[in-house]
Amino acid sequence: MNGLGPGAVGAAVFGVLGLLVGSFANVAIYRVPDGRSVVTPPSACPKCGARVRPYDNVPVVSWVLLGGRCRDCKAPISVRYPAIEALVGAVFAGIGWRFGVSWTGAGEALLAASLIILGFIDLDHMVLPRRVVYVALVAVGAVFVAGSAAGDHWDRLGVAAICAVVPWALFFAINYLAPHALGFGDVRLALLIGFGLGWLGAAYAFLGFLVASVLGSLVGVGLIAVGKAGRRTPVPFGTFLAAGALLAVLAGGPVVNWYLGLTH
């Protein structure tokens, strides 16, 4: 990769890694809600039970070459599987482009993968599994602690911790006062998102939660307007929290810089 800038190198490295992580994300989204292991047994066709061969498990490519069908029984394989793999790959590439191969890039990529998994699980089942949230929080925290030690960025770690506690406390209060308005899974997720975005700065954390609220409100109002939902219809707010956080990581820089320019 001689001659390429750090952004291009980061995008290439993280993009390839993201495709592989996307394959794991599919497994987690499918198995975790049922309490099953994400390690064993190996992936298999849900229709005939035939195990997926290693050469049929190449992200996106295998689905295309197989025509979107199982090699053994020819049952259709949902386009959602390669779509999620491509989504994770694209998000990782964007993170690599922004932050290069760095501790920040690694931590935000871990956060992004976790949010995509949680977002789809919440969309499918209206639940945010605590083991995914806590494992992600520990993993992201470990990366940022290592990054703080390597670059003497303990101040950034402190800001991240504050940005985790403040929205967690706010969401906890809302859940306590109106448990039907906000599930406790969202409270846990607020802790993870606040910490992951807080590493980039408090403005990123604020932007992520703001975008999530706007997205959730727009979709909710839209569904009510077309008669697909009522005012008391539950919505997967964790999905919107995940989307808002991802947008803040990938595209929040110009917005944050604009805001900071106004305040100064």
Number of C-alpha atoms within 10 A of each C-alpha: 8 5 7 9 12 17 18 19 19 23 26 21 17 28 24 17 16 28 25 19 22 28 21 18 24 20 19 23 19 17 15 17 15 9 10 13 12 17 11 7 9 11 16 13 18 11 13 12 11 14 16 15 12 9 8 16 14 15 23 21 13 16 19 12 10 14 13 18 18 21 16 13 12 14 14 14 17 11 13 10 19 23 15 22 22 20 18 28 26 19 24 32 29 24 28 28 23 20 19 23 20 13 19 22 22 21 23 26 27 20 26 26 23 21 25 23 26 28 23 23 23 24 16 14 10 19 20 27 17 14 10 16 23 15 12 22 21 12 15 24 21 13 18 25 19 14 20 18 12 11 10 12 15 15 11 19 23 15 18 26 19 18 27 25 16 15 23 22 14 13 22 20 14 17 18 14 11 11 12 12 13 21 22 18 19 22 21 21 28 28 24 29 28 28 31 32 28 24 26 20 18 20 19 25 27 18 20 26 23 16 19 23 15 13 18 21 14 12 13 18 16 13 15 14 11 9 9 11 15 13 9 8 10 14 17 21 25 28 26 24 25 27 22 24 29 26 17 26 25 19 15 20 16 10 14 18 12 11 12 11 9 8 7 5
